[in-house]
Amino acid sequence: MSKVFAHEELTVDYAVVSLTPSVYNSSGGPSASFAKIQAEDGPMRYRDDGQDPSPSNGDLFEDGDIIELPTLEHIRKFKVIRSGSLLGKITVTYED
């Protein structure tokens, strides 16, 4: 049975943001095998294939939406960027 071992909150602006490796894959600690990401505030675009999204390219991610990343590889490749006039924020929960 998996359990939650870490959380992080990231502000999303017009620079591409990735999840923090030292949080989801810390040396000497657990490594994430699943992540749940919730969008807050302004609209964003994301990709989970390692490519950079742009404000007009990528999957739309809006306030209240939730993304589930089912593997460490998806977590490593996740990237997000602001897509509208308001800053976005993501809240991430990691499970081992």
C-alpha positions in Angstrom: 0.0 0.0 0.0 1.4 3.4 -1.0 1.5 6.3 1.4 2.0 10.1 1.1 5.6 11.1 1.9 5.9 14.7 0.5 4.1 17.8 -0.7 5.2 20.9 -2.5 3.5 24.1 -3.8 4.9 25.9 -6.9 4.0 29.2 -8.4 3.6 29.1 -12.2 4.5 32.1 -14.3 5.8 32.5 -17.9 8.9 30.4 -17.3 8.5 26.6 -17.6 8.3 24.9 -14.2 9.2 21.3 -13.4 8.6 19.4 -10.3 11.5 19.4 -7.7 13.7 16.3 -7.9 15.0 16.7 -4.3 11.3 16.5 -3.1 10.1 13.5 -5.2 13.3 11.5 -5.4 15.5 12.5 -2.4 18.7 10.8 -1.7 18.4 8.3 1.1 14.6 8.8 1.2 11.6 7.4 -0.6 11.1 7.9 -4.3 7.7 8.8 -5.7 5.8 6.3 -7.8 2.7 8.5 -8.0 1.8 12.2 -7.9 -1.4 14.1 -7.6 -1.3 17.7 -8.9 -4.1 20.3 -8.3 -4.3 23.6 -10.1 -5.1 26.8 -8.4 -5.7 30.4 -9.6 -4.9 31.2 -13.2 -4.9 28.9 -16.2 -1.8 26.9 -17.2 -0.6 24.5 -19.9 1.3 21.3 -19.1 3.0 18.4 -20.8 4.2 15.1 -19.2 6.3 13.9 -22.1 9.4 16.0 -21.3 8.7 18.7 -23.9 8.2 22.3 -22.9 4.7 23.6 -23.0 4.0 27.2 -24.1 1.2 29.6 -23.0 -0.7 28.4 -26.1 0.6 24.8 -26.5 0.0 21.8 -24.1 -2.9 20.5 -22.2 -5.0 23.1 -20.5 -4.9 23.0 -16.7 -7.4 25.3 -14.8 -8.3 26.2 -11.3 -9.6 23.0 -9.5 -8.4 20.5 -12.1 -6.4 17.5 -10.9 -3.7 15.6 -12.8 -2.5 12.1 -11.7 1.0 11.1 -12.7 1.2 7.3 -12.4 4.9 6.7 -12.6 8.3 8.3 -11.6 9.0 8.8 -15.3 5.8 10.9 -15.8 6.8 12.9 -12.6 10.2 13.6 -14.0 8.9 14.7 -17.4 6.1 16.9 -16.1 6.4 20.6 -17.0 3.9 23.5 -16.7 3.6 27.2 -17.7 1.2 30.1 -17.1 -1.3 30.5 -19.9 -3.4 33.5 -19.0 -3.2 36.9 -17.2 -3.1 35.5 -13.7 -0.3 33.6 -12.0 -1.0 29.9 -11.5 -0.1 27.7 -8.6 0.1 23.9 -8.3 -0.1 21.8 -5.2 1.6 18.4 -5.5 1.2 15.3 -3.3 3.7 12.5 -3.7 3.2 8.9 -2.8 5.8 6.1 -2.7 
